[in-house]
C-alpha cells in the first residue's frame, strides 16, 4: 500500500492520501481518511459507546490505529503515532 502524508510544519492536522499501491482510485465513498489522535483507545471507546462499529485498535509499525465508517460509507482511520515515527 502507498500513502502520502501532507501537513504544514507544526500543524496538528495531517492529510493522508492512500491507495492500493497502483495509483488506481475507484470512484465512490472515500476510503483512507486518517485522523491523528493523542489517544486512539479512548476515542474508540467513545465511538463504540455512541453505537459506531469500530475495527481495532491494533498495533501497526507506525503506531496504533483503528477504523470505522461514517453514515455516508466513508472509511476513516484513527491513528496514534508511535513516538519518533
C-alpha positions as CSV (number, residue, x, y, z in Angstrom):
1,X,0.0,0.0,0.0
2,X,1.2,3.5,-0.8
3,X,0.5,6.6,1.3
4,X,1.4,10.2,1.2
5,X,1.1,12.5,4.3
6,X,0.9,16.2,3.8
7,X,0.9,18.9,6.5
8,X,2.4,22.3,7.1
9,X,5.2,22.4,9.5
10,X,4.0,22.5,13.1
11,X,0.4,21.5,12.1
12,X,-1.8,19.3,14.2
13,X,-3.8,18.2,11.2
14,X,-2.3,15.8,8.7
15,X,-3.9,14.8,5.4
16,X,-3.0,11.3,4.3
17,X,-3.7,10.0,0.7
18,X,-3.6,6.3,0.4
19,X,-4.3,3.7,-2.3
20,X,-3.7,0.1,-3.1
21,X,-0.2,0.9,-4.5
22,X,-1.2,1.2,-8.1
23,X,-2.5,4.7,-8.1
24,X,-5.9,3.4,-9.1
25,X,-8.5,5.3,-7.0
26,X,-12.0,3.9,-7.6
27,X,-14.9,6.4,-7.5
28,X,-17.4,6.1,-4.7
29,X,-17.2,6.7,-0.9
30,X,-13.9,8.0,0.3
31,X,-11.5,5.4,1.9
32,X,-8.4,6.0,3.9
33,X,-9.2,9.3,5.6
34,X,-6.8,9.3,8.5
35,X,-7.3,11.3,11.7
36,X,-4.3,11.5,14.1
37,X,-5.3,11.5,17.8
38,X,-3.4,11.5,21.1
39,X,-5.4,8.5,22.4
40,X,-6.9,6.1,19.9
41,X,-8.1,3.8,22.6
42,X,-10.1,6.5,24.4
43,X,-11.6,7.7,21.1
44,X,-12.6,4.2,20.0
45,X,-14.3,3.7,23.4
46,X,-16.3,7.0,22.8
47,X,-17.3,6.0,19.3
48,X,-18.3,2.5,20.4
49,X,-20.4,4.0,23.2
50,X,-22.2,6.1,20.6
51,X,-23.0,3.0,18.6
52,X,-20.3,3.2,15.9
53,X,-18.9,-0.1,14.8
54,X,-15.1,0.2,15.2
55,X,-12.4,-2.2,13.9
56,X,-9.4,-2.2,16.2
57,X,-7.5,-0.5,17.6
58,X,-4.5,-2.6,16.5
59,X,-0.7,-2.1,16.8
60,X,1.0,-1.2,13.5
61,X,4.7,-0.4,12.9
62,X,3.9,3.4,12.8
63,X,1.6,3.4,15.9
64,X,-1.8,2.2,16.9
65,X,-4.8,2.5,14.6
66,X,-8.5,1.7,14.3
67,X,-11.1,2.1,11.5
68,X,-14.8,3.0,11.2
69,X,-17.3,4.2,8.6
70,X,-19.4,7.4,8.8
71,X,-23.1,7.3,7.9
72,X,-22.3,8.0,4.2
73,X,-20.0,5.0,4.0
74,X,-16.7,6.9,4.0
75,X,-13.9,4.9,5.7
76,X,-12.0,6.7,8.4
77,X,-8.9,5.7,10.3
78,X,-7.8,6.9,13.8
79,X,-4.1,6.8,14.4
80,X,-2.0,7.4,17.5
81,X,1.5,7.7,16.0
82,X,4.5,6.0,17.6
83,X,6.9,8.5,19.1
84,X,9.7,9.4,16.7
85,X,8.0,7.9,13.7
